[in-house]
Amino acid sequence: MKIETKIAHFSSPLYLESGRILEPYEIAYETYGEPNDDKSNVVLVCHALSGSHHVAGTYEGERKPGWWDGLIGDGKAIDTNKYFVVCTNVIGSCFGSTGPMSANYPSEESYRLKFPVVTIKDMVRAQMQLLSSLGIYHVRAIVGGSMGGMQALQFAVDYPNFADDIISLAATYATRPWTIAFNKVAIEAIRRDPRFKQGNYEKNAFQEEGLDGLAIGRIAGHISYLSPTSMDDKFGRNYVSNDGLFELFGRYEVERYMEYNTNNFSRIFDPLSYLYIVKAINTFNLSRGYDSLHDAISRIKANVHLISFSSDYLFFPSEMEHIEKMMQRNGQNHTYIEVESNYGHDAFLVELDKFEENIREVLK
Amino acid sequence: MKIETKIAHFSSPLYLESGRILEPYEIAYETYGEPNDDKSNVVLVCHALSGSHHVAGTYEGERKPGWWDGLIGDGKAIDTNKYFVVCTNVIGSCFGSTGPMSANYPSEESYRLKFPVVTIKDMVRAQMQLLSSLGIYHVRAIVGGSMGGMQALQFAVDYPNFADDIISLAATYATRPWTIAFNKVAIEAIRRDPRFKQGNYEKNAFQEEGLDGLAIGRIAGHISYLSPTSMDDKFGRNYVSNDGLFELFGRYEVERYMEYNTNNFSRIFDPLSYLYIVKAINTFNLSRGYDSLHDAISRIKANVHLISFSSDYLFFPSEMEHIEKMMQRNGQNHTYIEVESNYGHDAFLVELDKFEENIREVLK
């Protein structure tokens, strides 16, 4: 299938949870498959911190497919022969939706640190606007992992009649201090990097040489996406063969992996967007705006499917179980599985074969 | 008791595992209590990454006692009425023993990055020299947690007849990639900090304004020393009351804790020492120099006491159990307890009441 990114322009204001507004704003998105006549076959997919709207298919001339390509396509668990799949780039991101490097209209200057804080609630509201603009007022399902799973749950709470099914993977009901602490490494590393210049760096300043602060913060991120056991399996105590064991900066394989991935990442991801998205993750709390978590959860009318991963060291299975127990006590429709996996948090991206049948079942 | 740091000077070479030598070298140490006539009452205590030889008592005019003061003293688990307690500063450190900022004799210039890599084996060998210089050729017990626990185990393997009892807390048999990854944050953050100047910073350059790279690396460290649950208990999702929730750099309590502790630390700890000690931790592997881990463990003649902590996210209980099972199969004298604690790796420093009786029992 031919894949292309579309940009929707909105001139009406987006009211943010902070009380500030975003006006005008744009949302980048992709769609796969075709809507049926009554648009009753829409599946919305929500992306995670470093992801984008490019969830499936491969751009012409490129080799790397979208981040959940294994799950979405012809005959796959989210079958594009049956479903019209929509994925948007979250506001605040750097892949086409309005973010801190966008122009602060009517000025042509980038917002930078003047960009308003956005929350998971705001990301969800923006997606509602996008779907409305496409004439979609109800969806068959909303699916997402990690920050995408937060969005799926936030949809379920804020817009109880909007989706039939909610599938949330590797997420939580509110971000715990453990995760906030991992994000703190990135926040401090970016802020204190002299090349960050309090956000006043040149556009594309880091395309050649990524921002060290972002790369360093991303190492902490990668730790939280893996697990002790997955690192044992993947790297063990193997040493990079050309590095001497008694050289101070000689490296273990795990160190080389961290260097390689994070240096690449720091060339393609905007550090201001990283700060804003991390802030959205930190402030995620399903109960905010409601009397209690119980009050928030009780609003849900969709059938909620919670999927956790046994070795997830970022959002632990116990956090999903907390939601599960609450829904169970309330007699709300839901399913819960804890997938056995050694891959840590990353499992939602790499161990598709362990949960794709569950998604297929929901969409049957 | 009056506490003072002593410095022992050695003009003979210290042969390092790398094949390099340290000559001359100095070891800073403290002692508490008095040796008996035949010096059969010596207890050696080994410190962790950020620790020093100042393990007990309080310096005149200061308020903060040594890092294990609750365990060592008059009538305490390691009773200074009975035992002569010795604690040395590891080589490579910045608290008085020879390290990267020491003069590279015969030059008066600091070693800096020319300092040889030192290992846990080397730290242990240096302590053997110090004890020999004090006329101590056998000790009643060796006790340590984290990197100190690694040293205790390394003593047990390398010098099987040297100690009657070995007490190793919150340690492992070989550092896993999980821990190496946490250390990688510090290594990269320090190296890439422009003020680090490839190690050629002015002496005392960071006393007023700590090195950002060290502070950032230390945030990752603190994550690994705590646990998800301890952070829930300690901070929850509490927000710093003066910071607005929708300010980008507004902070959760856990973030303020990280800032406060790591900024302080970066003013008092030398970044080169941090890199060298982290390298020693990364390269720790009891089996190196022996045919296998089993071969190394089989050498042990001391009675080994292994203490792990249920919520330790840096060195997991399963790692201590691995040693335990091996000793059990070999029929070697040992005990093992997993202490129930929410405090994570830090438990070995803060939950003394949960294991002090075990130490008292060993020393009875």
Interface residues (C-beta under 8 A of the other chain):
Chain A: E17 S18 G19 R20 L113 F115 P116 V117 A174 T175 R176 P177 W178 I180 A181 F182 K184 V185 I187 E188 A189 R191 R192 P194 D212 A215 I216 I219 A220 H222 I223 L226 S227 P228 M231 D232 K234 F235 G236 R237 L245 F246 E247 L248 F249 Y252 E253 V254 E255 M258 E259 L275 Y276 K279 N282 T283 N285 Y313 F316
Chain B: E17 S18 G19 R20 L113 F115 P116 V117 A174 T175 R176 P177 W178 I180 A181 F182 K184 V185 I187 E188 A189 R191 R192 P194 D212 A215 I216 I219 A220 H222 I223 L226 S227 P228 M231 D232 K234 F235 G236 R237 L245 F246 E247 L248 F249 Y252 E253 V254 E255 M258 E259 L275 Y276 K279 N282 T283 N285 Y313 F316
